[in-house]
Amino acid sequence: MQAKSRFFILLLTLLGLSFIWSAIAPLQRFTWWLEIAPILMALPILFFTHKHYEFTLLAYVLMLLHAIILLIGGHYTYAEVPLFNWLRDTFDLSRNYYDRVGHFAQGFVPAIIAREVLLRKSPLVQGRWLFFITCAICLSISAIYEFIEWWTAVYEGGAADAFLGTQGDVWDTQWDMFTALIGSIAAQLLLAKMHDKQMMQV
């Protein structure tokens, strides 16, 4: 078996185990479905397009990490992840900050995916425009997700409170989008060179 095939099997195994753990007795089943929905939508797309478009190994690893973050948030809800409750209580923080981790990832991971698609499928090359457009795409994704949270809350009312996860912060939506923007900037600053090397091997 080729090394790359073993790598994909490992990623899928880790995802499957994480999914099973997350699905067992989540804190709120309705919230769990809402939080893991991006995984259920992305997986079929990745499977059906894999033969025609293969991402770098870096992109796939980041996708797995983002999926695990979503699965943890779905299992506990973002406001009740135990480790971050402990951090809140120990350091007298104002909230459970796991949702900030989730929104940072919402910018960090899509930045590498968007960057890869733009470099391989558009006339863009490495430089300031690529950096700016990648950030803009990630910020747009974050804004769309906030729209989805808003529409879900309007439709479901109080049943969607855990999905919103504002924890009483009137600026939560703005913080979420800002955190995603910071994530997109960080991903490009930290991983661009590694990403470029891997794209040369695809």
Backbone as CSV, one residue per row, in Angstrom:
resi,resn,N_x,N_y,N_z,CA_x,CA_y,CA_z,C_x,C_y,C_z
1,MET,0.844,-1.199,0.000,0.000,0.000,0.000,0.882,1.252,0.000
2,GLN,0.562,2.208,-0.843,1.349,3.415,-0.934,1.258,4.229,0.350
3,ALA,2.320,5.006,0.601,2.369,5.819,1.811,1.216,6.808,1.860
4,LYS,0.873,7.374,0.700,-0.211,8.358,0.673,-1.547,7.704,1.007
5,SER,-1.763,6.485,0.530,-3.002,5.774,0.846,-3.094,5.492,2.339
6,ARG,-1.985,5.075,2.944,-1.965,4.830,4.388,-2.239,6.124,5.155
7,PHE,-1.722,7.222,4.622,-1.942,8.525,5.260,-3.433,8.868,5.268
8,PHE,-4.101,8.675,4.139,-5.531,8.977,4.052,-6.344,8.051,4.960
9,ILE,-5.955,6.790,5.029,-6.649,5.848,5.902,-6.506,6.287,7.362
10,LEU,-5.308,6.740,7.731,-5.077,7.236,9.098,-5.970,8.432,9.398
11,LEU,-6.040,9.383,8.455,-6.873,10.567,8.660,-8.346,10.179,8.822
12,LEU,-8.811,9.286,7.959,-10.215,8.862,8.023,-10.501,8.087,9.307
13,THR,-9.534,7.296,9.754,-9.712,6.553,11.002,-9.833,7.508,12.185
14,LEU,-8.955,8.495,12.240,-9.008,9.490,13.316,-10.321,10.268,13.279
15,LEU,-10.756,10.606,12.070,-12.027,11.315,11.933,-13.180,10.429,12.387
16,GLY,-13.164,9.164,11.980,-14.243,8.247,12.355,-14.335,8.043,13.857
17,LEU,-13.183,7.850,14.503,-13.170,7.663,15.953,-13.659,8.921,16.673
18,SER,-13.229,10.078,16.178,-13.668,11.345,16.775,-15.165,11.539,16.594
19,PHE,-15.660,11.145,15.426,-17.087,11.281,15.146,-17.913,10.384,16.077
20,ILE,-17.465,9.144,16.240,-18.187,8.214,17.124,-18.218,8.748,18.551
21,TRP,-17.047,9.199,19.043,-17.003,9.762,20.399,-17.964,10.950,20.523
22,SER,-17.928,11.850,19.551,-18.761,13.056,19.597,-20.242,12.721,19.573
23,ALA,-20.607,11.671,18.836,-22.025,11.323,18.664,-22.629,10.632,19.873
24,ILE,-21.788,10.117,20.774,-22.296,9.394,21.943,-22.718,10.386,23.026
25,ALA,-24.006,10.471,23.255,-24.575,11.292,24.338,-24.049,12.719,24.375
26,PRO,-24.185,13.476,23.279,-23.786,14.888,23.332,-24.694,15.660,24.286
27,LEU,-24.223,16.810,24.723,-24.970,17.598,25.704,-26.341,17.992,25.171
28,GLN,-26.385,18.405,23.883,-27.652,18.758,23.243,-27.631,18.209,21.816
29,ARG,-28.464,17.244,21.535,-28.434,16.582,20.229,-28.718,17.552,19.079
30,PHE,-29.665,18.465,19.261,-29.983,19.428,18.199,-28.761,20.290,17.878
31,THR,-28.086,20.767,18.914,-26.886,21.585,18.709,-25.791,20.765,18.053
32,TRP,-25.682,19.499,18.443,-24.673,18.626,17.843,-24.844,18.553,16.322
33,TRP,-26.078,18.351,15.867,-26.333,18.292,14.424,-25.942,19.593,13.739
34,LEU,-26.267,20.704,14.364,-25.929,22.000,13.772,-24.417,22.195,13.688
35,GLU,-23.701,21.811,14.720,-22.257,22.053,14.760,-21.480,21.146,13.807
36,ILE,-21.953,19.915,13.614,-21.199,19.002,12.748,-21.655,19.068,11.298
37,ALA,-22.675,19.858,11.009,-23.198,19.958,9.637,-22.113,20.282,8.610
38,PRO,-21.155,21.193,8.902,-20.104,21.457,7.904,-19.302,20.219,7.527
39,ILE,-19.090,19.318,8.501,-18.354,18.082,8.198,-19.166,17.204,7.254
40,LEU,-20.448,17.068,7.540,-21.319,16.222,6.721,-21.463,16.766,5.305
41,MET,-21.329,18.068,5.134,-21.398,18.666,3.798,-20.059,18.576,3.074
42,ALA,-18.953,18.737,3.811,-17.640,18.771,3.172,-17.143,17.388,2.749
43,LEU,-17.424,16.360,3.553,-16.899,15.024,3.249,-17.318,14.496,1.876
44,PRO,-18.617,14.530,1.534,-18.995,14.041,0.197,-18.321,14.818,-0.924
45,ILE,-18.168,16.118,-0.740,-17.509,16.933,-1.763,-16.062,16.483,-1.948
46,LEU,-15.364,16.264,-0.834,-13.966,15.820,-0.910,-13.853,14.446,-1.557
47,PHE,-14.769,13.532,-1.234,-14.732,12.191,-1.816,-14.980,12.219,-3.321
48,PHE,-15.998,12.963,-3.744,-16.377,12.958,-5.152,-15.400,13.737,-6.036
49,THR,-14.669,14.685,-5.460,-13.747,15.487,-6.268,-12.298,15.024,-6.141
50,HIS,-12.042,14.028,-5.287,-10.672,13.640,-4.983,-9.891,13.199,-6.225
51,LYS,-10.526,12.470,-7.123,-9.821,11.987,-8.315,-9.450,13.116,-9.266
52,HIS,-10.230,14.185,-9.233,-9.994,15.308,-10.142,-9.197,16.437,-9.495
53,TYR,-9.283,16.524,-8.177,-8.559,17.596,-7.469,-8.109,17.081,-6.112
54,GLU,-6.801,16.929,-5.968,-6.249,16.438,-4.713,-5.531,17.572,-3.991
55,PHE,-5.937,17.840,-2.765,-5.299,18.881,-1.980,-3.942,18.402,-1.471
56,THR,-3.173,19.332,-0.944,-1.902,18.978,-0.308,-2.170,18.231,1.001
57,LEU,-1.157,17.509,1.467,-1.291,16.799,2.740,-1.516,17.785,3.882
58,LEU,-0.871,18.945,3.803,-1.074,19.974,4.826,-2.538,20.370,4.917
59,ALA,-3.163,20.584,3.770,-4.575,20.981,3.756,-5.454,19.903,4.371
60,TYR,-5.185,18.640,4.057,-5.996,17.550,4.608,-5.823,17.427,6.123
61,VAL,-4.606,17.600,6.613,-4.381,17.534,8.058,-5.133,18.663,8.760
62,LEU,-5.081,19.855,8.181,-5.799,20.989,8.773,-7.309,20.763,8.740
63,MET,-7.812,20.165,7.664,-9.238,19.841,7.596,-9.632,18.894,8.721
64,LEU,-8.782,17.890,8.981,-9.063,16.946,10.066,-9.081,17.667,11.411
65,LEU,-8.100,18.521,11.665,-8.047,19.251,12.931,-9.275,20.134,13.105
66,HIS,-9.688,20.770,12.016,-10.889,21.616,12.092,-12.118,20.760,12.377
67,ALA,-12.200,19.594,11.751,-13.333,18.693,12.001,-13.367,18.255,13.458
68,ILE,-12.210,17.960,14.034,-12.156,17.544,15.440,-12.597,18.681,16.357
69,ILE,-12.199,19.903,16.033,-12.640,21.068,16.807,-14.159,21.182,16.759
70,LEU,-14.740,20.979,15.576,-16.197,21.032,15.440,-16.871,19.910,16.221
71,LEU,-16.280,18.723,16.181,-16.868,17.578,16.884,-16.818,17.758,18.397
72,ILE,-15.749,18.331,18.894,-15.674,18.614,20.336,-16.718,19.661,20.709
73,GLY,-16.798,20.729,19.903,-17.792,21.763,20.158,-19.211,21.243,20.059
74,GLY,-19.442,20.314,19.146,-20.768,19.728,19.016,-21.122,18.841,20.196
75,HIS,-20.144,18.113,20.713,-20.398,17.192,21.819,-20.747,17.933,23.111
76,TYR,-19.968,18.948,23.418,-20.162,19.661,24.690,-20.992,20.940,24.554
77,THR,-21.124,21.457,23.338,-21.491,22.836,22.990,-20.273,23.717,23.268
78,TYR,-20.142,24.772,22.492,-18.934,25.595,22.577,-18.803,26.329,23.911
79,ALA,-19.898,26.531,24.594,-19.856,27.260,25.864,-19.578,26.363,27.059
80,GLU,-19.507,25.029,26.834,-19.377,24.114,27.971,-18.244,23.105,27.807
81,VAL,-17.269,23.373,26.968,-16.130,22.459,26.843,-15.367,22.452,28.176
82,PRO,-15.216,21.295,28.822,-14.702,21.230,30.202,-13.358,21.913,30.417
83,LEU,-12.391,21.661,29.540,-11.071,22.263,29.724,-11.168,23.787,29.767
84,PHE,-11.986,24.343,28.905,-12.097,25.795,28.840,-12.987,26.342,29.961
85,ASN,-13.869,25.520,30.489,-14.556,25.906,31.724,-13.552,25.987,32.877
86,TRP,-12.633,25.022,32.921,-11.595,25.036,33.946,-10.711,26.271,33.811
87,LEU,-10.320,26.605,32.581,-9.508,27.804,32.356,-10.262,29.062,32.775
88,ARG,-11.542,29.115,32.451,-12.367,30.264,32.843,-12.404,30.419,34.354
89,ASP,-12.652,29.323,35.052,-12.787,29.379,36.504,-11.449,29.606,37.205
90,THR,-10.400,28.985,36.680,-9.086,29.097,37.307,-8.495,30.490,37.154
91,PHE,-8.642,31.062,35.966,-8.030,32.365,35.690,-9.050,33.508,35.711
92,ASP,-10.242,33.230,36.230,-11.283,34.239,36.387,-11.566,34.965,35.068
93,LEU,-11.719,34.169,34.011,-12.018,34.739,32.696,-13.509,35.040,32.593
94,SER,-13.857,35.848,31.621,-15.247,36.291,31.493,-16.145,35.265,30.825
95,ARG,-15.550,34.248,30.155,-16.348,33.289,29.414,-15.542,32.037,29.122
96,ASN,-16.200,31.027,28.596,-15.539,29.853,28.041,-15.074,30.237,26.635
97,TYR,-13.759,30.200,26.420,-13.199,30.726,25.172,-13.019,29.673,24.085
98,TYR,-13.620,28.509,24.236,-13.448,27.492,23.191,-14.036,27.955,21.858
99,ASP,-15.096,28.756,21.909,-15.673,29.226,20.650,-14.700,30.113,19.885
100,ARG,-13.818,30.808,20.611,-12.797,31.611,19.926,-11.807,30.695,19.197
101,VAL,-11.495,29.560,19.808,-10.644,28.570,19.140,-11.319,28.117,17.850
102,GLY,-12.620,27.841,17.936,-13.362,27.402,16.760,-13.367,28.433,15.649
103,HIS,-13.557,29.692,16.002,-13.606,30.729,14.976,-12.218,31.081,14.447
104,PHE,-11.185,30.933,15.274,-9.817,31.075,14.779,-9.553,30.019,13.712
105,ALA,-9.955,28.777,14.009,-9.803,27.691,13.033,-10.626,27.957,11.785
106,GLN,-11.776,28.624,11.952,-12.642,28.938,10.818,-11.962,29.884,9.826
107,GLY,-10.957,30.610,10.297,-10.157,31.432,9.402,-8.866,30.753,8.999
108,PHE,-8.238,30.045,9.947,-6.930,29.436,9.729,-6.974,28.348,8.659
109,VAL,-7.922,27.436,8.792,-7.983,26.294,7.870,-8.476,26.703,6.477
110,PRO,-9.595,27.428,6.350,-10.022,27.859,5.016,-8.992,28.722,4.296
111,ALA,-8.112,29.405,5.037,-7.085,30.222,4.393,-6.162,29.366,3.537
112,ILE,-5.764,28.215,4.066,-4.879,27.331,3.307,-5.631,26.707,2.132
113,ILE,-6.892,26.337,2.366,-7.693,25.763,1.281,-7.914,26.788,0.171
114,ALA,-8.318,27.995,0.549,-8.565,29.052,-0.443,-7.280,29.416,-1.176
115,ARG,-6.197,29.527,-0.437,-4.902,29.865,-1.033,-4.498,28.829,-2.075
116,GLU,-4.719,27.564,-1.736,-4.347,26.485,-2.653,-5.187,26.511,-3.924
117,VAL,-6.481,26.676,-3.781,-7.358,26.712,-4.949,-7.025,27.922,-5.827
118,LEU,-6.796,29.065,-5.207,-6.477,30.272,-5.972,-5.164,30.126,-6.731
119,LEU,-4.154,29.551,-6.099,-2.862,29.408,-6.764,-2.897,28.373,-7.889
120,ARG,-3.705,27.344,-7.722,-3.735,26.271,-8.718,-4.780,26.470,-9.797
121,LYS,-5.824,27.267,-9.520,-6.936,27.372,-10.454,-7.234,28.794,-10.918
122,SER,-6.415,29.756,-10.535,-6.653,31.139,-10.958,-5.332,31.753,-11.413
123,PRO,-5.373,32.917,-12.030,-4.122,33.574,-12.480,-3.297,34.157,-11.333
124,LEU,-3.817,34.135,-10.104,-3.100,34.735,-8.982,-1.782,34.011,-8.696
125,VAL,-0.792,34.789,-8.261,0.499,34.240,-7.849,0.775,34.721,-6.423
126,GLN,1.830,34.170,-5.805,2.168,34.592,-4.460,2.390,36.099,-4.417
127,GLY,1.848,36.723,-3.399,2.024,38.164,-3.272,0.916,38.793,-2.456
128,ARG,0.871,40.107,-2.465,-0.067,40.836,-1.624,-1.526,40.588,-2.008
129,TRP,-1.800,40.498,-3.323,-3.184,40.285,-3.733,-3.694,38.923,-3.301
130,LEU,-2.841,37.923,-3.407,-3.227,36.588,-2.943,-3.521,36.621,-1.444
131,PHE,-2.659,37.291,-0.686,-2.839,37.391,0.761,-4.155,38.084,1.091
132,PHE,-4.400,39.203,0.429,-5.616,39.984,0.695,-6.875,39.219,0.311
133,ILE,-6.896,38.625,-0.872,-8.096,37.925,-1.346,-8.377,36.698,-0.476
134,THR,-7.326,36.004,-0.058,-7.515,34.858,0.836,-8.150,35.309,2.153
135,CYS,-7.656,36.396,2.711,-8.258,36.942,3.945,-9.715,37.316,3.717
136,ALA,-9.988,37.936,2.572,-11.359,38.368,2.267,-12.295,37.166,2.141
137,ILE,-11.824,36.090,1.530,-12.638,34.875,1.394,-12.950,34.302,2.779
138,CYS,-11.940,34.234,3.639,-12.152,33.677,4.986,-13.105,34.549,5.796
139,LEU,-12.972,35.862,5.658,-13.876,36.762,6.370,-15.299,36.604,5.849
140,SER,-15.441,36.373,4.551,-16.764,36.146,3.961,-17.377,34.847,4.481
141,ILE,-16.571,33.797,4.574,-17.057,32.518,5.108,-17.546,32.703,6.539
142,SER,-16.763,33.444,7.330,-17.149,33.699,8.717,-18.453,34.477,8.791
143,ALA,-18.606,35.481,7.930,-19.838,36.274,7.928,-21.037,35.424,7.533
144,ILE,-20.865,34.553,6.541,-21.956,33.671,6.122,-22.361,32.754,7.271
145,TYR,-21.362,32.257,8.015,-21.669,31.383,9.157,-22.458,32.139,10.219
146,GLU,-22.117,33.411,10.417,-22.878,34.225,11.370,-24.312,34.432,10.882
147,PHE,-24.485,34.572,9.572,-25.840,34.666,9.017,-26.630,33.395,9.327
148,ILE,-25.972,32.245,9.139,-26.640,30.959,9.397,-27.047,30.862,10.863
149,GLU,-26.159,31.276,11.759,-26.505,31.270,13.189,-27.705,32.174,13.455
150,TRP,-27.698,33.325,12.847,-28.806,34.290,13.018,-30.116,33.704,12.518
151,TRP,-30.107,33.156,11.290,-31.335,32.598,10.707,-31.830,31.414,11.539
152,THR,-30.897,30.583,12.028,-31.290,29.438,12.858,-31.947,29.913,14.153
153,ALA,-31.366,30.956,14.743,-31.928,31.489,15.989,-33.311,32.075,15.768
154,VAL,-33.489,32.772,14.638,-34.800,33.350,14.329,-35.831,32.243,14.139
155,TYR,-35.444,31.172,13.459,-36.372,30.091,13.140,-36.664,29.211,14.353
156,GLU,-35.618,28.897,15.127,-35.771,27.940,16.225,-35.978,28.603,17.586
157,GLY,-35.704,29.898,17.684,-35.863,30.588,18.960,-34.866,30.098,19.995
158,GLY,-35.311,29.875,21.209,-34.442,29.487,22.314,-33.716,28.174,22.108
159,ALA,-34.233,27.313,21.235,-33.585,26.018,20.986,-32.207,26.177,20.367
160,ALA,-31.931,27.352,19.790,-30.651,27.574,19.119,-29.664,28.359,19.974
161,ASP,-29.984,28.595,21.244,-29.109,29.405,22.096,-27.700,28.833,22.197
162,ALA,-27.602,27.511,22.367,-26.283,26.886,22.486,-25.510,26.969,21.184
163,PHE,-26.217,26.948,20.050,-25.569,27.075,18.743,-25.018,28.479,18.567
164,LEU,-25.761,29.488,19.025,-25.285,30.865,18.952,-24.057,31.062,19.842
165,GLY,-24.130,30.579,21.055,-22.974,30.603,21.956,-22.466,31.993,22.293
166,THR,-23.336,32.982,22.364,-22.877,34.348,22.631,-22.405,34.540,24.067
167,GLN,-22.902,33.720,24.988,-22.536,33.793,26.406,-22.710,35.205,26.971
168,GLY,-23.751,35.891,26.513,-24.078,37.202,27.045,-23.275,38.355,26.472
169,ASP,-22.416,38.089,25.482,-21.577,39.136,24.894,-22.280,39.747,23.681
170,VAL,-22.620,41.030,23.769,-23.342,41.674,22.663,-22.450,41.837,21.432
171,TRP,-21.122,41.747,21.620,-20.187,41.883,20.506,-19.673,40.527,20.026
172,ASP,-20.346,39.468,20.377,-19.851,38.128,20.059,-19.687,37.909,18.551
173,THR,-20.644,38.366,17.771,-20.572,38.190,16.315,-19.344,38.886,15.745
174,GLN,-19.093,40.096,16.205,-17.932,40.840,15.712,-16.628,40.175,16.138
175,TRP,-16.574,39.697,17.384,-15.395,38.982,17.852,-15.158,37.710,17.041
176,ASP,-16.234,37.004,16.716,-16.103,35.770,15.935,-15.470,36.042,14.573
177,MET,-15.956,37.065,13.891,-15.427,37.379,12.562,-13.995,37.904,12.647
178,PHE,-13.718,38.716,13.665,-12.364,39.239,13.844,-11.383,38.104,14.131
179,THR,-11.796,37.149,14.960,-10.939,36.014,15.288,-10.661,35.168,14.051
180,ALA,-11.673,34.986,13.210,-11.467,34.248,11.958,-10.488,34.992,11.049
181,LEU,-10.592,36.304,11.001,-9.662,37.098,10.193,-8.235,36.933,10.701
182,ILE,-8.054,36.985,12.016,-6.724,36.776,12.595,-6.204,35.380,12.236
183,GLY,-7.100,34.391,12.268,-6.705,33.038,11.891,-6.218,32.957,10.454
184,SER,-6.900,33.640,9.552,-6.509,33.602,8.134,-5.158,34.276,7.914
185,ILE,-4.909,35.349,8.650,-3.612,36.029,8.553,-2.509,35.135,9.113
186,ALA,-2.762,34.543,10.280,-1.760,33.687,10.928,-1.397,32.492,10.055
187,ALA,-2.402,31.862,9.436,-2.135,30.686,8.598,-1.192,31.029,7.450
188,GLN,-1.422,32.166,6.825,-0.594,32.544,5.674,0.820,32.942,6.104
189,LEU,0.925,33.622,7.233,2.243,34.022,7.709,3.066,32.824,8.172
190,LEU,2.408,31.857,8.812,3.121,30.733,9.408,3.358,29.570,8.451
191,LEU,2.425,29.352,7.510,2.459,28.113,6.728,2.692,28.298,5.232
192,ALA,2.814,29.522,4.756,2.907,29.761,3.309,4.082,29.017,2.668
193,LYS,5.256,29.063,3.287,6.430,28.415,2.690,6.254,26.900,2.624
194,MET,5.785,26.308,3.718,5.529,24.868,3.727,4.466,24.505,2.698
195,HIS,3.433,25.331,2.625,2.346,25.083,1.689,2.840,25.127,0.248
196,ASP,3.665,26.119,-0.063,4.198,26.256,-1.422,5.028,25.035,-1.813
197,LYS,5.839,24.528,-0.888,6.650,23.348,-1.170,5.771,22.129,-1.459
198,GLN,4.709,21.970,-0.668,3.828,20.818,-0.879,3.059,20.929,-2.187
199,MET,2.689,22.141,-2.571,1.950,22.300,-3.833,2.803,21.935,-5.029
200,MET,4.101,22.096,-4.902,5.000,21.720,-5.998,5.058,20.213,-6.180
201,GLN,4.627,19.464,-5.147,4.688,17.996,-5.206,3.361,17.349,-5.604
202,VAL,2.293,18.147,-5.671,0.968,17.596,-5.992,0.870,17.330,-7.484
